[in-house]
Amino acid sequence: MLGLSPLVPYLNRAAPNQSPSRSLTLRHLAFISFSAIALLAACLNVQADDKAKAPEIDPAELDAAKATADALTHEERSLVNALRYLVRPSFEEELFAGRRYRPSPLPAFENASGEKFGDLDALRMWAVLESGMPLSGAADAHLRRMLDTQVPQSNNNLGPAALQMLVCRAAIARGDARNLELLKERAEKIWRWSLEQKAACSTGSPLVQRNYINPQWFANQYWRTQLMLCALEIGIKADSGLWENDLKALCKSFDRKGGFSSTTGVDDMAANLETNLLGMATLSLALTAPEKALSKATYSAVEKQLKAARSKTAEWGDEWHRLHARGAQLLLALNLHDELSPQRVSMDLWRRDVLSRALSTPDARGTISGRGTLLQAMGIAGGLTGRDAIDTAETALAAVALCGGKDPRPLAHHTAASLGRIMHALAVLHAGNERATGGNFQDRVNFAIEDGCRFIASRIVQDGTFDGIHQRQPGNTGVCLLALLHGGYARDHDVIKRGFDRLTKQCEELKGTGVGTYNAGLILMAYQKFYEPQMREAGLFSANTAKEYDAARLQMRKLVARDHMAVIDAIIDQLDKSSGTQGGWGYYPAAARGNHADNSCTQFAVLAYQAGSTLGAKVGAQVFKSEAQRLIDSYAPAAGLNAVDFEYTATSLGRTAVIHKGKVVPGGWSYSIGKAGDSMQFTAAGIGSLAICLDELKSRDALDSKFEFEIARHIHGAQLRLSGTYYTEEQLSRAGYAIMNQGYDGHGTYYNLYSVERGCELADLRRIGNIDWYVVGAEALIESQASDGSWGGGRLLGGRADLAKPALINCAWAVLFLKRASPPVFTDHKRRDREKEAEPKEEPKPKSPITPGPDDKKKKEPERKVEGE
């Protein structure tokens, strides 16, 4: 039993010299009542009570817990810790009171509710049964729940039913659960249903298209084989005809270039890894079937196909040898046939190596979560929402993998008391390393920023670059430094100093070819943040006239280090040569001039020009005037939307304030620099760029009131359009925040969120329509953050070795969004008049996540003489 009762004798004996007044003692824990379990189960999404005070844990208790944990093998400790996360023992509620705590979303195992038995329940139950841990009455209650729940019936998805079949098999094989006959009847019902799903794995399946095979088709092959093996072991009379036909279809799907590939003829490991793992694991399992379960012809075909797959793994070479599998990937990898070992390495050695890498970054809370899309492809993630639910599913599959195969039950030698003692020790170590928290939104934001920065800083390597997918790009170094500086790292921190030393060298090494426009923006924003104290000293933030602003910029040239200024000037010179003939900017001077330009490159060019200008580079007002005009000219009104009234008071420096009135149709910009519709991220980018142009032109006194009004009018129209295209909470959370783990580093959701943050912060848009854009995005980032502090690791292994590295640009953009870390604004346009309609009443903007700016001197307001137009 995993409740508290079996632990009482141990708890009453442990640590006799502890002082109850100093710590949360083990003796104290012995008197926690079972009623606390219900309280814990009710707090699935609450980190800790706002008023709870984290009790101190005595150092002697931590030492005793460490000694208990150190006595375990690495694999056993990982397995028990994973099970602790899955079952949520009752003593954790008091241990983690007042501390940061992200438990599994499942209720405590001992609290068997009467709710429907779902995929997460089945995954947990499978792991518990395979581990061999002692069962309590709660285990029988969960099995009873499964028996009382309808057999999962999902067309063309065998996953949920197969999970329950595996639970039945594991329980029957153990023999110590109740209702074994009923479990066998359940298995027979599942088997009969699976036979009706003839199209799930056939070549005529709707999952198989002309040039594309849905990854779930390969998953169905895996589940079909698991169903067949379970049926044979349980003793169900099972005709293997359908299974054999499906195996033959799987063998025929093998592609010469991609192996078991979703897309025919594409030799791309990043796209094919998970389908290949599924295909090879299926064939490996098939060869473990009892004698005569397969015909000789089918058995021979499977063996032949495994040899073909072996040749494919040989082509993958080091990529296959260095496979970093966790969660569902680990389960598949550890069960592959000996035939599939890499060249010159035995399969046993390869498995140990894979397992070692999987457990090389332990998580104190016990999760062993994967970062790919395999769980979704396997058809068992459809009902999961939230990062913690995904972690739970992945951890359960990893725990099954750690159990070592068919019926080893590695924890069977433990009593309930001994296993409970180990779980308690691991929980004490976990709690001792967690920070106190009020559990509110602001704390969660701050912790996410802190953890994200810690992860980014941990990836710096000896040469000063950051070990990510884009490690060799100076922009990768720049954006990591930018995030760390905004996240609170001091300029004299070793990581910051080493990073800037390397960044400057990287730029010098690329002087001949140029750093590229994306890199340019990220690099110069990093320098801009680094030199913020000098910007204050030079008077940039206190300048009230164009003359004072120009003088401050000239002073900055004296305050910026000479080697840094050389880099800044070179980048500005490159940008001057990178604009297209139709306006906007492209990637590089050679490829872009007179050729290509797009709004993605262009937003980073504008950011670079703004940063370069503030750092003392020679940037004329015409750059910002031309870009503002281009954005106005290419603004695309959205079809079907009506014009709205807009009123604005132009307040250019030293001029009479003038009220302008007009109309605007909501609209925006797309990737193309032409008038070609709108998209969320580029509409937000256009808002940010116009806000920068407005700020720079006002600071230089290079803006007449009519042009100022036109810029403001188009910002307003884009804001209205953005409110209808921004993410909803449901979009971001769908399928367990899968949207946060899709695509390549620097693309996709993180790019989009960072564009919105910059646009809204630069234009001082607290809301877009009735949407609090910050809360929506921040909640998604907090919930999708991995336990190591990273974000966006959806593609863990690819055709190139660098795809196995973390997505550091995504991580940095997540931190910058959470910090609301847009570039500085120097004029008062952020206080511009809004439309006459009343806006929703807002709470004051919280101080904490907004990166602190310099201590601005109060600026003089221009004399106002209002004239109507």
Solvent accessible surface area in square Angstrom, and as a share of the most:
residue,aa,sasa,rsa
1,M,82,0.36
2,L,13,0.07
3,G,2,0.02
4,L,5,0.03
5,S,55,0.36
6,P,32,0.20
7,L,5,0.02
8,V,48,0.28
9,P,75,0.47
10,Y,41,0.15
11,L,0,0.00
12,N,57,0.29
13,R,165,0.60
14,A,22,0.17
15,A,31,0.24
16,P,108,0.68
17,N,148,0.76
18,Q,22,0.10
19,S,37,0.24
20,P,105,0.66
21,S,105,0.68
22,R,120,0.44
23,S,14,0.09
24,L,5,0.03
25,T,9,0.06
26,L,7,0.03
27,R,131,0.48
28,H,96,0.43
29,L,0,0.00
30,A,10,0.08
31,F,152,0.63
32,I,23,0.12
33,S,64,0.42
34,F,94,0.39
35,S,82,0.53
36,A,16,0.12
37,I,11,0.06
38,A,62,0.48
39,L,98,0.49
40,L,7,0.04
41,A,15,0.12
42,A,84,0.65
43,C,42,0.25
44,L,56,0.28
45,N,135,0.69
46,V,74,0.43
47,Q,22,0.10
48,A,12,0.09
49,D,88,0.46
50,D,96,0.50
51,K,189,0.80
52,A,37,0.29
53,K,183,0.77
54,A,28,0.22
55,P,36,0.23
56,E,102,0.46
57,I,13,0.07
58,D,8,0.04
59,P,73,0.46
60,A,53,0.41
61,E,3,0.01
62,L,52,0.26
63,D,95,0.49
64,A,49,0.38
65,A,6,0.05
66,K,112,0.48
67,A,66,0.51
68,T,27,0.16
69,A,1,0.01
70,D,82,0.43
71,A,87,0.68
72,L,30,0.15
73,T,83,0.48
74,H,87,0.39
75,E,75,0.34
76,E,37,0.17
77,R,83,0.30
78,S,15,0.10
79,L,4,0.02
80,V,0,0.00
81,N,17,0.09
82,A,0,0.00
83,L,0,0.00
84,R,3,0.01
85,Y,8,0.03
86,L,0,0.00
87,V,2,0.01
88,R,3,0.01
89,P,5,0.03
90,S,6,0.04
91,F,3,0.01
92,E,4,0.02
93,E,41,0.18
94,E,41,0.18
95,L,0,0.00
96,F,4,0.02
97,A,35,0.27
98,G,1,0.01
99,R,19,0.07
100,R,36,0.13
101,Y,18,0.07
102,R,32,0.12
103,P,8,0.05
104,S,0,0.00
105,P,32,0.20
106,L,14,0.07
107,P,33,0.21
108,A,1,0.01
109,F,5,0.02
110,E,38,0.17
111,N,50,0.26
112,A,34,0.27
113,S,37,0.24
114,G,81,0.78
115,E,122,0.55
116,K,160,0.68
117,F,4,0.02
118,G,26,0.25
119,D,36,0.18
120,L,23,0.12
121,D,16,0.08
122,A,1,0.01
123,L,0,0.00
124,R,4,0.02
125,M,2,0.01
126,W,8,0.03
127,A,0,0.00
128,V,1,0.00
129,L,0,0.00
130,E,11,0.05
131,S,0,0.00
132,G,6,0.06
133,M,1,0.00
134,P,33,0.21
135,L,35,0.18
136,S,14,0.09
137,G,51,0.49
138,A,9,0.07
139,A,0,0.00
140,D,23,0.12
141,A,37,0.29
142,H,6,0.03
143,L,1,0.01
144,R,99,0.36
145,R,26,0.09
146,M,0,0.00
147,L,28,0.14
148,D,102,0.53
149,T,17,0.10
150,Q,136,0.60
151,V,13,0.08
152,P,30,0.19
153,Q,109,0.49
154,S,43,0.28
155,N,127,0.65
156,N,38,0.20
157,N,19,0.10
158,L,0,0.00
159,G,0,0.00
160,P,18,0.11
161,A,1,0.01
162,A,0,0.00
163,L,0,0.00
164,Q,4,0.02
165,M,1,0.00
166,L,6,0.03
167,V,0,0.00
168,C,0,0.00
169,R,17,0.06
170,A,3,0.02
171,A,0,0.00
172,I,47,0.24
173,A,38,0.29
174,R,35,0.13
175,G,43,0.42
176,D,82,0.43
177,A,9,0.07
178,R,168,0.61
179,N,55,0.28
180,L,57,0.29
181,E,128,0.57
182,L,67,0.33
183,L,0,0.00
184,K,66,0.28
185,E,89,0.40
186,R,14,0.05
187,A,0,0.00
188,E,53,0.24
189,K,106,0.45
190,I,0,0.00
191,W,8,0.03
192,R,135,0.49
193,W,22,0.08
194,S,0,0.00
195,L,56,0.28
196,E,121,0.54
197,Q,24,0.11
198,K,130,0.55
199,A,41,0.32
200,A,0,0.00
201,C,0,0.00
202,S,33,0.21
203,T,93,0.54
204,G,65,0.62
205,S,2,0.01
206,P,79,0.50
207,L,26,0.13
208,V,42,0.24
209,Q,103,0.46
210,R,227,0.83
211,N,94,0.48
212,Y,96,0.36
213,I,24,0.12
214,N,54,0.28
215,P,36,0.23
216,Q,35,0.16
217,W,3,0.01
218,F,0,0.00
219,A,0,0.00
220,N,0,0.00
221,Q,2,0.01
222,Y,7,0.03
223,W,0,0.00
224,R,3,0.01
225,T,0,0.00
226,Q,21,0.09
227,L,0,0.00
228,M,1,0.01
229,L,28,0.14
230,C,1,0.01
231,A,0,0.00
232,L,50,0.25
233,E,69,0.31
234,I,19,0.09
235,G,49,0.47
236,I,16,0.08
237,K,199,0.84
238,A,23,0.18
239,D,110,0.57
240,S,20,0.13
241,G,32,0.30
242,L,35,0.17
243,W,4,0.01
244,E,23,0.10
245,N,93,0.48
246,D,4,0.02
247,L,1,0.00
248,K,86,0.37
249,A,9,0.07
250,L,0,0.00
251,C,15,0.09
252,K,166,0.70
253,S,22,0.14
254,F,41,0.17
255,D,25,0.13
256,R,191,0.70
257,K,91,0.38
258,G,0,0.00
259,G,0,0.00
260,F,0,0.00
261,S,5,0.03
262,S,11,0.07
263,T,54,0.32
264,T,87,0.51
265,G,33,0.31
266,V,57,0.32
267,D,94,0.49
268,D,47,0.24
269,M,7,0.03
270,A,21,0.16
271,A,60,0.47
272,N,3,0.02
273,L,6,0.03
274,E,27,0.12
275,T,4,0.02
276,N,2,0.01
277,L,0,0.00
278,L,0,0.00
279,G,0,0.00
280,M,2,0.01
281,A,1,0.01
282,T,0,0.00
283,L,0,0.00
284,S,4,0.02
285,L,25,0.13
286,A,0,0.00
287,L,23,0.11
288,T,94,0.55
289,A,17,0.13
290,P,76,0.48
291,E,157,0.70
292,K,184,0.78
293,A,14,0.11
294,L,16,0.08
295,S,52,0.33
296,K,185,0.78
297,A,73,0.57
298,T,0,0.00
299,Y,85,0.32
300,S,63,0.41
301,A,36,0.28
302,V,0,0.00
303,E,76,0.34
304,K,152,0.65
305,Q,25,0.11
306,L,2,0.01
307,K,124,0.53
308,A,34,0.27
309,A,0,0.00
310,R,52,0.19
311,S,62,0.40
312,K,6,0.03
313,T,1,0.01
314,A,31,0.24
315,E,115,0.51
316,W,25,0.09
317,G,33,0.32
318,D,86,0.45
319,E,23,0.10
320,W,0,0.00
321,H,60,0.27
322,R,110,0.40
323,L,1,0.01
324,H,55,0.25
325,A,0,0.00
326,R,24,0.09
327,G,0,0.00
328,A,1,0.01
329,Q,10,0.05
330,L,0,0.00
331,L,8,0.04
332,L,1,0.01
333,A,0,0.00
334,L,28,0.14
335,N,56,0.29
336,L,1,0.01
337,H,63,0.28
338,D,88,0.45
339,E,66,0.30
340,L,0,0.00
341,S,15,0.10
342,P,8,0.05
343,Q,95,0.42
344,R,223,0.82
345,V,27,0.15
346,S,68,0.44
347,M,9,0.04
348,D,86,0.45
349,L,91,0.45
350,W,0,0.00
351,R,53,0.19
352,R,150,0.55
353,D,45,0.23
354,V,0,0.00
355,L,28,0.14
356,S,62,0.40
357,R,49,0.18
358,A,0,0.00
359,L,6,0.03
360,S,66,0.43
361,T,84,0.49
362,P,106,0.67
363,D,28,0.14
364,A,49,0.38
365,R,20,0.07
366,G,3,0.03
367,T,2,0.01
368,I,9,0.05
369,S,7,0.05
370,G,7,0.07
371,R,44,0.16
372,G,22,0.21
373,T,62,0.36
374,L,3,0.02
375,L,5,0.03
376,Q,84,0.37
377,A,17,0.13
378,M,0,0.00
379,G,10,0.10
380,I,0,0.00
381,A,2,0.02
382,G,73,0.70
383,G,71,0.68
384,L,11,0.06
385,T,91,0.53
386,G,13,0.13
387,R,9,0.03
388,D,23,0.12
389,A,7,0.05
390,I,21,0.11
391,D,0,0.00
392,T,0,0.00
393,A,0,0.00
394,E,5,0.02
395,T,0,0.00
396,A,0,0.00
397,L,0,0.00
398,A,0,0.00
399,A,0,0.00
400,V,13,0.08
401,A,5,0.04
402,L,21,0.10
403,C,4,0.02
404,G,62,0.60
405,G,34,0.33
406,K,153,0.65
407,D,49,0.25
408,P,64,0.41
409,R,64,0.23
410,P,49,0.31
411,L,1,0.00
412,A,62,0.48
413,H,134,0.60
414,H,27,0.12
415,T,87,0.50
416,A,19,0.14
417,A,39,0.30
418,S,27,0.17
419,L,0,0.00
420,G,4,0.04
421,R,89,0.33
422,I,6,0.03
423,M,1,0.01
424,H,3,0.02
425,A,5,0.04
426,L,5,0.03
427,A,0,0.00
428,V,1,0.01
429,L,30,0.15
430,H,5,0.02
431,A,0,0.00
432,G,34,0.33
433,N,119,0.61
434,E,47,0.21
435,R,64,0.23
436,A,68,0.52
437,T,13,0.07
438,G,17,0.16
439,G,14,0.13
440,N,68,0.35
441,F,58,0.24
442,Q,43,0.19
443,D,36,0.19
444,R,41,0.15
445,V,0,0.00
446,N,52,0.27
447,F,24,0.10
448,A,0,0.00
449,I,10,0.05
450,E,72,0.32
451,D,19,0.10
452,G,0,0.00
453,C,2,0.01
454,R,124,0.45
455,F,18,0.07
456,I,0,0.00
457,A,13,0.10
458,S,78,0.50
459,R,69,0.25
460,I,25,0.13
461,V,48,0.28
462,Q,176,0.78
463,D,63,0.33
464,G,1,0.01
465,T,0,0.00
466,F,0,0.00
467,D,29,0.15
468,G,0,0.00
469,I,13,0.07
470,H,45,0.20
471,Q,13,0.06
472,R,158,0.58
473,Q,74,0.33
474,P,0,0.00
475,G,1,0.01
476,N,1,0.00
477,T,0,0.00
478,G,0,0.00
479,V,0,0.00
480,C,0,0.00
481,L,0,0.00
482,L,5,0.02
483,A,0,0.00
484,L,0,0.00
485,L,15,0.08
486,H,17,0.07
487,G,25,0.24
488,G,65,0.62
489,Y,50,0.19
490,A,56,0.44
491,R,79,0.29
492,D,105,0.54
493,H,74,0.33
494,D,78,0.41
495,V,15,0.08
496,I,0,0.00
497,K,106,0.45
498,R,80,0.29
499,G,0,0.00
500,F,6,0.03
501,D,88,0.46
502,R,42,0.15
503,L,0,0.00
504,T,7,0.04
505,K,112,0.47
506,Q,6,0.03
507,C,8,0.05
508,E,90,0.40
509,E,116,0.52
510,L,60,0.30
511,K,151,0.64
512,G,81,0.78
513,T,102,0.59
514,G,12,0.12
515,V,6,0.04
516,G,4,0.03
517,T,1,0.01
518,Y,67,0.26
519,N,15,0.08
520,A,0,0.00
521,G,0,0.00
522,L,8,0.04
523,I,0,0.00
524,L,0,0.00
525,M,5,0.02
526,A,0,0.00
527,Y,0,0.00
528,Q,7,0.03
529,K,30,0.13
530,F,34,0.14
531,Y,9,0.04
532,E,26,0.12
533,P,51,0.32
534,Q,34,0.15
535,M,1,0.00
536,R,99,0.36
537,E,123,0.55
538,A,15,0.11
539,G,19,0.18
540,L,1,0.00
541,F,13,0.05
542,S,26,0.17
543,A,14,0.11
544,N,38,0.19
545,T,63,0.37
546,A,21,0.16
547,K,170,0.72
548,E,79,0.35
549,Y,4,0.01
550,D,60,0.31
551,A,57,0.44
552,A,3,0.02
553,R,29,0.10
554,L,121,0.60
555,Q,67,0.30
556,M,0,0.00
557,R,80,0.29
558,K,160,0.68
559,L,47,0.23
560,V,8,0.05
561,A,44,0.34
562,R,218,0.80
563,D,70,0.36
564,H,19,0.09
565,M,13,0.06
566,A,61,0.48
567,V,7,0.04
568,I,0,0.00
569,D,49,0.25
570,A,40,0.31
571,I,4,0.02
572,I,8,0.04
573,D,70,0.36
574,Q,14,0.06
575,L,0,0.00
576,D,72,0.37
577,K,101,0.43
578,S,0,0.00
579,S,33,0.21
580,G,11,0.11
581,T,103,0.60
582,Q,143,0.63
583,G,25,0.24
584,G,3,0.03
585,W,18,0.06
586,G,0,0.00
587,Y,87,0.33
588,Y,84,0.32
589,P,31,0.20
590,A,106,0.82
591,A,55,0.43
592,A,1,0.00
593,R,150,0.55
594,G,42,0.40
595,N,117,0.60
596,H,61,0.27
597,A,15,0.12
598,D,1,0.01
599,N,7,0.03
600,S,5,0.03
601,C,0,0.00
602,T,3,0.02
603,Q,5,0.02
604,F,3,0.01
605,A,0,0.00
606,V,3,0.02
607,L,4,0.02
608,A,0,0.00
609,Y,3,0.01
610,Q,3,0.01
611,A,0,0.00
612,G,0,0.00
613,S,0,0.00
614,T,0,0.00
615,L,0,0.00
616,G,5,0.05
617,A,1,0.01
618,K,173,0.73
619,V,7,0.04
620,G,42,0.40
621,A,26,0.20
622,Q,115,0.51
623,V,37,0.21
624,F,2,0.01
625,K,73,0.31
626,S,55,0.35
627,E,5,0.02
628,A,0,0.00
629,Q,76,0.34
630,R,25,0.09
631,L,4,0.02
632,I,20,0.10
633,D,87,0.45
634,S,9,0.06
635,Y,12,0.05
636,A,7,0.05
637,P,72,0.45
638,A,11,0.09
639,A,106,0.82
640,G,82,0.79
641,L,77,0.39
642,N,127,0.65
643,A,47,0.37
644,V,51,0.29
645,D,87,0.45
646,F,7,0.03
647,E,35,0.16
648,Y,2,0.01
649,T,13,0.08
650,A,1,0.01
651,T,14,0.08
652,S,4,0.03
653,L,43,0.22
654,G,81,0.78
655,R,109,0.40
656,T,60,0.35
657,A,0,0.00
658,V,20,0.12
659,I,40,0.20
660,H,4,0.02
661,K,127,0.54
662,G,25,0.24
663,K,122,0.52
664,V,5,0.03
665,V,40,0.23
666,P,12,0.08
667,G,0,0.00
668,G,0,0.00
669,W,2,0.01
670,S,17,0.11
671,Y,96,0.36
672,S,48,0.31
673,I,30,0.15
674,G,33,0.31
675,K,129,0.55
676,A,63,0.49
677,G,38,0.36
678,D,36,0.19
679,S,33,0.21
680,M,18,0.08
681,Q,41,0.18
682,F,17,0.07
683,T,1,0.00
684,A,0,0.00
685,A,6,0.04
686,G,4,0.04
687,I,0,0.00
688,G,5,0.05
689,S,6,0.04
690,L,0,0.00
691,A,1,0.01
692,I,4,0.02
693,C,0,0.00
694,L,0,0.00
695,D,3,0.02
696,E,1,0.00
697,L,0,0.00
698,K,1,0.00
699,S,4,0.02
700,R,31,0.11
701,D,55,0.29
702,A,28,0.21
703,L,4,0.02
704,D,79,0.41
705,S,30,0.20
706,K,112,0.47
707,F,28,0.12
708,E,0,0.00
709,F,6,0.03
710,E,32,0.15
711,I,0,0.00
712,A,0,0.00
713,R,51,0.19
714,H,11,0.05
715,I,0,0.00
716,H,10,0.05
717,G,0,0.00
718,A,0,0.00
719,Q,16,0.07
720,L,49,0.24
721,R,65,0.24
722,L,0,0.00
723,S,28,0.18
724,G,64,0.61
725,T,44,0.25
726,Y,8,0.03
727,Y,21,0.08
728,T,72,0.42
729,E,115,0.52
730,E,97,0.43
731,Q,76,0.34
732,L,2,0.01
733,S,26,0.17
734,R,136,0.49
735,A,21,0.16
736,G,4,0.04
737,Y,23,0.09
738,A,20,0.15
739,I,46,0.23
740,M,1,0.00
741,N,22,0.11
742,Q,100,0.44
743,G,40,0.39
744,Y,49,0.19
745,D,3,0.02
746,G,11,0.11
747,H,112,0.50
748,G,33,0.32
749,T,7,0.04
750,Y,6,0.02
751,Y,22,0.08
752,N,18,0.09
753,L,2,0.01
754,Y,2,0.01
755,S,1,0.01
756,V,0,0.00
757,E,0,0.00
758,R,8,0.03
759,G,1,0.01
760,C,1,0.00
761,E,14,0.06
762,L,2,0.01
763,A,1,0.01
764,D,33,0.17
765,L,4,0.02
766,R,35,0.13
767,R,69,0.25
768,I,0,0.00
769,G,36,0.34
770,N,123,0.63
771,I,49,0.25
772,D,27,0.14
773,W,0,0.00
774,Y,3,0.01
775,V,55,0.31
776,V,15,0.09
777,G,0,0.00
778,A,0,0.00
779,E,54,0.24
780,A,3,0.03
781,L,0,0.00
782,I,9,0.05
783,E,36,0.16
784,S,3,0.02
785,Q,5,0.02
786,A,14,0.11
787,S,51,0.33
788,D,69,0.36
789,G,2,0.02
790,S,0,0.00
791,W,3,0.01
792,G,8,0.08
793,G,9,0.09
794,G,7,0.07
795,R,91,0.33
796,L,15,0.07
797,L,10,0.05
798,G,0,0.00
799,G,45,0.43
800,R,128,0.47
801,A,49,0.38
802,D,36,0.19
803,L,7,0.03
804,A,40,0.31
805,K,63,0.27
806,P,6,0.04
807,A,2,0.02
808,L,0,0.00
809,I,17,0.09
810,N,4,0.02
811,C,0,0.00
812,A,0,0.00
813,W,11,0.04
814,A,1,0.01
815,V,0,0.00
816,L,0,0.00
817,F,1,0.00
818,L,0,0.00
819,K,20,0.09
820,R,7,0.02
821,A,5,0.04
822,S,22,0.14
823,P,12,0.07
824,P,31,0.19
825,V,30,0.17
826,F,8,0.03
827,T,18,0.11
828,D,26,0.14
829,H,3,0.01
830,K,66,0.28
831,R,159,0.58
832,R,36,0.13
833,D,66,0.34
834,R,94,0.34
835,E,27,0.12
836,K,154,0.65
837,E,105,0.47
838,A,103,0.79
839,E,70,0.31
840,P,58,0.37
841,K,198,0.84
842,E,65,0.29
843,E,137,0.62
844,P,115,0.72
845,K,68,0.29
846,P,48,0.30
847,K,184,0.78
848,S,53,0.34
849,P,0,0.00
850,I,46,0.23
851,T,20,0.12
852,P,101,0.64
853,G,49,0.47
854,P,17,0.11
855,D,125,0.65
856,D,88,0.46
857,K,144,0.61
858,K,193,0.82
859,K,53,0.22
860,K,166,0.70
861,E,101,0.45
862,P,26,0.17
863,E,155,0.70
864,R,119,0.44
865,K,136,0.58
866,V,83,0.48
867,E,90,0.40
868,G,69,0.67
869,E,130,0.58
